[in-house]
Amino acid sequence: MLIRTLLLLALAVALLGTAAAQGAEVTLRFAHFWPANSKQNTDIFQAWAEAVEEDSDGRIKVETYPSDTLAPADRAYQAAVNGVTDIAATAQAYTAGRFPLSQIVELPPFGETAIEGSCVAEKLYQEGALDQEYDDTHVLFLFTHGPGYLHTKERPVHEPEELKGLRIRRPTAVVAGMLEHYGASPVGMPAPEVYQSLQRGVIDGLTMPWEGMRVFRLTDLTRYHVEVPLYRLLFVMTMNKNTYRSLPQDLQQVIDDNSGLEWARKAGQVFHEIDEAERESAAASPNQEIFAGEDVVQAWQPAIDRMIENYLRRLEEDGLPARQVFDQAQSVLVSCLEQA
């Protein structure tokens, strides 16, 4: 009886070892710049990793590296191209000039929320308007944050002419052009660097959605908030091509099943929820002043129209079908609104 028990125990240990060995066949390294404790990390990227691990029955393991720990934000896309990381999520604006047609989605007209913006970005990609800009990686999905507003530290900016002399963190070259036109000094820097720059007086203000203000604790250092939609930042979550191709076909299917519009919308929903929470918090604070409404937007509309026209014209001068993509994005927005 003892011998039989020992044999069964040995067999169980052997089977356990075999099961462990047959567990994760593939480990995917995933780099992004959002903080580890942010909802973006937990509710988008960790949720995606868990879905992939579950759908693959544990055969795929995803190791997430937030906060620029594996690849800095401005080099994350190239890290995915080169295989430094297997997957990267980053902002296209951090790689200047590489995604000119994609960044048409960043212009103000394309949705009032991150959900709508993400839908436009992903559908536009799926329709083939942007895919050539990503032919060096395997795109999982595109998404955006909500409208980016103007936030300042010392004084409010009610109209564009009041930008003169201010140093404003700009997210994109398009916004930078608008700031320069009105006499401001645009300062480019990744979002994680903004807090320290505000604290040290390197910049006087910034353009960012409420979500970013919350994630990077920037409402603590600013007082005046002008809700004029200047842009929305576009993001991509993408995979090294060789890594994807090396997967067995059934595991490729797992990745495919966790790509596309559903995850774009999920990402947009997370950004939208953070936008709403931070906006509500700021509105309830006696130390914060928010300027919003139709009159505010109308005061800035000529600047917005000029910004859009300048960007489209510049792309056309480079031989790109800018207005065609712009018009297509407007049509896509209509379909996104209908399906909301």
C-alpha positions in Angstrom: 0.0 0.0 0.0 2.8 2.4 0.9 4.6 1.6 -2.3 1.4 2.2 -4.3 0.9 5.6 -2.6 4.5 6.6 -3.3 4.1 5.7 -6.9 0.9 7.7 -7.2 2.6 10.6 -5.5 5.5 10.4 -7.9 3.2 10.3 -10.8 1.2 13.3 -9.6 4.5 15.3 -9.2 5.6 14.3 -12.7 2.2 15.3 -14.2 2.3 18.6 -12.3 5.8 19.3 -13.7 4.6 18.4 -17.1 1.6 20.8 -16.8 3.9 23.6 -15.6 6.2 23.0 -18.5 3.3 23.0 -20.9 1.9 26.2 -19.3 3.0 29.5 -20.9 4.5 28.7 -24.3 5.0 32.4 -25.1 5.9 35.3 -22.9 5.2 38.7 -24.4 6.8 41.9 -23.1 4.5 44.9 -23.2 5.8 48.4 -22.8 3.9 51.6 -22.2 4.3 55.0 -20.5 1.3 55.2 -18.2 1.9 54.9 -14.5 1.5 51.4 -13.0 -1.4 52.6 -10.7 -3.3 54.4 -13.5 -6.7 53.1 -14.8 -5.1 52.9 -18.2 -2.7 50.3 -16.9 -5.1 48.4 -14.8 -8.4 48.7 -16.9 -7.0 48.6 -20.4 -3.5 47.0 -20.5 -3.7 44.6 -17.6 -7.2 43.7 -18.6 -6.0 43.0 -22.1 -3.2 40.9 -20.8 -5.5 38.9 -18.6 -8.0 38.4 -21.5 -5.2 37.1 -23.7 -3.9 34.8 -21.0 -7.3 33.4 -20.3 -8.3 32.9 -23.9 -5.0 31.1 -24.6 -5.6 28.8 -21.6 -2.4 30.2 -20.1 -0.3 29.4 -23.1 0.5 33.2 -23.5 1.9 35.2 -20.6 2.0 39.0 -20.9 4.6 40.8 -18.8 3.6 44.5 -18.6 6.2 47.2 -18.2 4.5 50.6 -17.4 6.0 54.0 -16.6 8.7 53.9 -19.4 10.5 51.1 -17.6 11.3 49.1 -20.8 11.1 51.7 -23.5 10.6 55.5 -23.2 7.4 56.9 -24.7 9.1 58.6 -27.6 10.9 55.4 -28.6 8.3 52.8 -27.8 6.9 52.4 -31.3 10.4 51.8 -32.7 11.1 49.4 -29.8 8.1 47.3 -31.1 9.5 47.5 -34.6 13.0 46.3 -33.6 11.8 43.7 -31.1 13.1 45.4 -28.0 9.6 44.9 -26.8 7.0 42.5 -28.2 4.1 44.9 -27.7 4.0 48.7 -27.2 1.4 51.3 -26.5 2.3 54.9 -27.2 1.2 58.2 -28.7 1.9 58.7 -32.4 2.7 62.3 -31.7 5.8 61.2 -29.8 7.3 60.1 -33.1 7.2 63.4 -35.0 6.3 63.1 -38.7 5.9 59.4 -38.8 2.1 59.2 -38.8 0.9 62.3 -40.6 -2.4 60.9 -41.9 -3.2 59.2 -38.7 -2.8 62.4 -36.8 -5.7 63.9 -38.8 -7.8 62.1 -36.2 -6.2 64.3 -33.6 -7.9 67.4 -35.0 -10.8 68.8 -33.0 -13.9 67.7 -35.1 -13.7 64.0 -34.5 -15.9 63.3 -31.5 -16.7 64.9 -28.2 -15.5 61.9 -26.1 -12.7 59.5 -26.1 -15.1 56.7 -27.0 -16.1 58.5 -30.3 -12.5 59.4 -31.1 -11.3 55.9 -30.5 -14.0 54.5 -32.8 -13.1 57.0 -35.6 -9.4 56.1 -35.3 -9.9 52.3 -35.4 -12.5 52.3 -38.1 -10.4 54.6 -40.3 -7.5 52.2 -39.9 -9.7 49.2 -40.7 -10.9 50.9 -43.9 -7.3 51.1 -45.1 -6.9 54.9 -44.9 -3.9 54.7 -42.5 -2.5 51.1 -42.7 0.5 52.1 -44.8 1.8 54.1 -41.8 2.0 51.0 -39.7 3.3 48.4 -42.2 6.4 47.8 -40.0 4.3 46.4 -37.0 1.2 44.4 -36.4 -1.4 46.8 -35.1 -3.8 45.6 -32.4 -6.0 48.7 -32.1 -6.0 52.5 -32.2 -7.6 54.7 -29.6 -7.7 58.3 -28.4 -8.2 60.3 -25.3 -10.9 62.9 -24.9 -10.7 66.5 -26.0 -7.6 68.3 -24.9 -8.2 71.6 -23.2 -6.0 74.6 -22.1 -4.9 74.7 -18.5 -2.8 77.5 -17.0 -1.1 78.2 -13.7 -1.1 81.9 -13.0 -3.7 83.5 -15.3 -6.6 82.4 -17.5 -6.5 82.6 -21.2 -10.0 83.5 -22.4 -9.2 84.0 -26.1 -6.2 83.1 -28.3 -4.7 86.5 -28.2 -4.0 86.1 -24.5 -1.6 83.3 -25.2 1.1 85.8 -26.1 4.3 85.4 -24.0 3.2 82.1 -22.3 5.2 78.9 -22.4 2.7 76.1 -23.1 3.3 72.4 -23.2 2.1 71.3 -26.6 1.2 67.7 -27.4 1.5 67.9 -31.2 3.1 70.0 -33.9 -0.4 71.0 -35.1 -1.2 72.6 -31.7 2.4 74.1 -31.6 1.7 76.0 -34.8 -1.5 77.5 -33.4 0.4 78.5 -30.2 3.2 80.1 -32.2 0.7 82.0 -34.3 -0.6 83.8 -31.2 2.8 84.5 -29.7 3.1 81.7 -27.2 6.2 79.5 -26.9 5.2 75.8 -27.5 7.2 73.4 -25.4 7.3 69.7 -26.4 7.7 67.1 -23.7 6.2 63.7 -22.9 3.3 63.8 -20.4 5.3 62.2 -17.5 7.7 65.3 -17.5 5.0 67.9 -17.3 4.5 67.9 -13.5 8.1 68.8 -12.7 8.2 71.4 -15.5 5.1 73.1 -14.1 6.5 72.9 -10.6 9.8 74.5 -11.6 8.2 77.2 -13.7 9.6 75.8 -17.0 6.1 76.1 -18.5 3.1 78.4 -17.7 0.5 75.9 -18.7 -0.4 73.0 -21.0 -2.9 71.5 -23.3 -4.3 68.2 -22.1 -7.6 66.3 -21.5 -9.0 66.0 -18.0 -7.9 62.4 -17.9 -4.2 63.4 -18.3 -4.7 66.1 -15.6 -5.8 63.4 -13.2 -3.3 60.7 -14.1 -0.3 63.0 -13.8 -1.7 65.1 -10.9 -1.5 68.3 -12.9 -4.7 69.9 -11.5 -2.8 70.3 -8.3 -0.5 72.8 -10.1 -2.9 74.6 -12.3 -6.0 76.8 -11.6 -7.5 78.0 -14.8 -9.1 75.6 -17.3 -10.5 76.7 -20.7 -12.7 74.0 -22.2 -12.0 74.6 -25.9 -11.3 71.3 -27.7 -7.9 71.9 -29.3 -7.0 68.3 -30.1 -7.2 64.7 -29.0 -4.1 62.5 -28.8 -4.0 59.4 -30.9 -2.5 56.2 -29.4 -1.6 52.8 -30.9 -1.2 49.5 -29.3 0.9 47.4 -31.6 3.0 44.2 -31.8 6.3 43.2 -33.3 5.6 41.6 -36.7 8.1 38.7 -36.2 6.7 38.0 -32.7 3.2 37.8 -34.1 4.2 35.6 -37.1 6.1 33.2 -34.8 3.0 32.4 -32.9 1.1 29.2 -33.7 -2.0 29.9 -35.7 -4.4 29.3 -32.8 -2.4 31.8 -30.7 -2.4 34.3 -33.5 -6.2 33.9 -33.4 -6.2 34.7 -29.7 -4.4 38.0 -30.4 -6.7 38.7 -33.3 -9.8 38.1 -31.1 -8.4 40.7 -28.7 -7.8 43.3 -31.3 -9.9 45.8 -33.2 -12.9 47.9 -32.5 -14.1 46.3 -29.3 -10.8 47.0 -27.5 -10.6 50.5 -29.1 -14.0 51.3 -27.6 -13.0 49.8 -24.2 -9.9 51.9 -24.1 -12.0 55.0 -25.0 -14.5 54.2 -22.3 -11.7 54.1 -19.7 -10.4 57.5 -20.8 -13.9 58.9 -20.8 -14.6 57.8 -17.3 -11.4 59.4 -16.0 -12.3 62.6 -17.9 -15.6 62.8 -16.2 -14.2 62.1 -12.8 -11.5 64.7 -12.9 -13.7 67.4 -14.5 -16.3 66.8 -11.7 -13.6 67.0 -9.0 -12.2 70.3 -10.4 -15.6 71.8 -10.8 -16.3 71.1 -7.1 -13.0 72.7 -5.9 -13.0 76.4 -4.8 -9.4 76.6 -6.1 -10.2 75.8 -9.7 -11.9 77.9 -12.3 -13.4 76.4 -15.4 -14.4 78.4 -18.5 -16.8 76.5 -20.7 -19.7 76.9 -23.1 -20.6 78.0 -26.6 -19.2 81.5 -26.2 -15.8 80.1 -25.2 -15.7 77.8 -28.2 -16.8 80.5 -30.6 -14.0 82.8 -29.4 -11.5 80.1 -30.4 -13.2 78.8 -33.5 -11.2 81.0 -36.0 -8.0 79.7 -34.4 -9.2 76.1 -34.6 -10.3 76.5 -38.3 -6.9 78.0 -39.2 -5.1 75.2 -37.4 -7.0 72.5 -39.3 -6.5 74.2 -42.6 -2.8 74.7 -42.1 -2.3 71.0 -41.2 -4.3 69.7 -44.2 -2.5 72.1 -46.6 0.9 71.0 -45.3 0.1 67.3 -45.9 -1.1 68.1 -49.4 2.1 69.9 -50.1 3.9 66.7 -49.2 1.7 64.8 -51.7 -0.6 63.1 -49.1 -4.4 62.7 -49.6 -5.1 64.8 -46.5 -8.6 66.1 -47.4 -9.7 62.7 -48.6 -8.8 61.2 -45.3 -10.3 64.1 -43.4 -13.6 63.7 -45.3 -13.5 59.9 -44.7 -12.9 60.5 -41.0 -16.0 62.7 -40.9 -18.1 60.0 -42.5 -16.7 57.4 -40.1 -17.6 59.7 -37.2 -21.3 59.7 -38.4 -21.3 55.9 -38.3 -19.6 55.8 -34.9 -22.3 58.2 -33.5 -25.1 56.1 -35.0 -23.7 52.9 -33.4 -23.1 54.5 -30.0 
